[in-house]
Amino acid sequence: MKILTVATSRYPYLPAIMVAAGFFVLLLVASGFRATAGVLIVPLEQEFAWSRTAISLAISVNLVCYGLAGPFSAAFAARFGLRRVVLTAMAVLALAALLATQITATWHLVVVWGLMVGTAAGMVGLSLSTIVVERWFTTHRGLVQGLLTASFATGQLVFLPALANLATNSGWRSACIMIAVAGLITLPVAWLFVHNRPNDVNAAKFGESKSEAASRNQIALARPVGNPLLMPLTALFEASKHLDFWLLFLTFFICGLSTNGLIGTHLIAACTDVGITPTRAAWVLAAMGIFDLFGTIGSGWLTDRFDSRILLGWYYGLRGLALLALPTVLAVGDYSVWLWVFALFYGLDWVATVPPTVRLATGILGRERVGMVFGWINTGHQIGAAVAAGGAGWIRTVYSDYAMAFILAGAACLLATLAALAVGRRGQKPETPSGSQPA
């Protein structure tokens, strides 16, 4: 029996809450797979004598595949349903993590961690979370989007210290096995909690009245049609005609460049370069996860109330200043309080950009296709992350430190501030919170 069929008239919003909770767990575990890459760099470098540039190439492929999978996952979910997509993706992630324990060459790493993990993690990423929010909630969408986005930070908090400790004390293969087991555990969660639409279980959306839910559930939904491989391309073609799409694409390119690709991938290695142990560096990243949990949920709350463009401008500006200060912080060369200050400041801002970006993306082609539109914008995020993952590895190889990479990323964030403020300035007005007007 599926848990969601137990919805009662006493708790009409329980099904929506349970779908969101189940998806939170799935995203949390998927983020653990992504966090593993930062833990693997130094152990792989030491065991196989691979260059950091070669290892970073596989991580770059992972990030590109993650981004490209997003819009297609939204189309597959529309065609085949959310549950089938996430079950398949989580099974592939678990298999890939097990296969990773057998790699002996850099091309193995590219195929297993780059192609398989990147694509499967992208299939259960933020594009699907936007679909969950739009289909199951009529109120508090920004807050729920913030909660689901925060699962990435929470996953980092849950997995990183344990993965780093395993990699240090029991070998990096043990870390891969741990994350594979976590992936397998999510399969029953997906089966029990994830449903495509409220109509599937005769449930109410969060915020709907009983009469509204009853009327909507009486309407038979048309069976999805269309080629799921072509639908995202059509959405991209139509979205590309809007300047706002390209402005958001640019800001999210810089967002990925400055977070997953740079800090998420290279901070542990950068700390190791100055004498901080990998386990301690992992705790710094985990602390960012704690702070980002609050920052992203708060960003969702703010997105329901204030102009998303202004929020994005603040987020990117503050992130840029933090990155510009990081080389000085690391130059101290020990586990200083300033590194923890950076973790606090940067963590609050890590993925706080997602809720306002989703809100602005909704105004491009509407709610029904926001999953695919945001999926393409998120592709920009992952391309930027791939550029930073590979580029920072190259900078480290050539200059023996990461200072230039941090400075370039900080400057790019200041550019993103200007791009975010320009959204909606050429005629098209982005969607705004209820009761407010576009600036």
Secondary structure, 3 states (H helix, E strand, C coil): CCHHHHCCCCCCCHHHHHHHHHHHHHHHHHHHHHHHHHHHHHHHHHHHCCCHHHHHHHHHHHHHHHHHHHHHHHHHHHHHCHHHHHHHHHHHHHHHHHHHCCCCCHHHHHHHHHHHHHHHHHHCCHHHHHHHHHHHECCCHHHHHHHHHHHHHHHHHHHHHHHHHHHHHCCHHHHHHHHHHHHHHHHHHHHHHCCCCHHHHCCCCECCCHHHHHHHHCCCCCCCCCCCCCHHHHHHHHHCCCHHHHHHHHHHHHHHHHCHHHHHHHHHHHHHHCCCCHHHHHHHHHHHHHHHHHHHHHHHHHHCCCCHHHHHHHHHHHHHHHHHHHHHHHHCCCCCHHHHHHHHHHHCCCCCCHHHHHHHHHHHHCCCCHHHHHHHHHHHHHHHHHHHHHHHHHHHHHHCCCHHHHHHHHHHHHHHHHHHHHCCCCCCCCCCCCCCCCC
